[in-house]
Amino acid sequence: MTEDNENADVWTDGQTKSRGGQTLPADWCDQPVDPDLEENLGYELIAWEKINVVDDPDQVIFLPDSEEQLRDDAFIVSGENAVCDLADKR
């Protein structure tokens, strides 16, 4: 996530400096080829519900199961053609 202010486009020290195609940070190079999202990469997996839009069959909405995240306006609106099962893309 980026900062939601005038520094949103500024890279911080915690971010990689490899934009010029140089080398990756050592942390990244040490990760397994097929990392566990939670254990290796630090992601917190949460459940989202896919809802088909009745008025527009070409769009879908994803809502988190967590009421707290809904209060934080966490949702995704996407075209149906942009959604795929990542297991099919391996």
MOBEL-V650542 format. One record per helix or strand. SS is the DSSP state (helix for helix, strand for strand). FROM is the first residue (numbers start at 1). LEN is the number of residues. Records with the same first field share a line. If there is no record, write none. Layout:
SS=FROM-LEN, FROM-LEN
This chain:
helix=18-3, 26-4, 67-5, 80-3, 86-4
strand=48-5, 59-6, 75-5
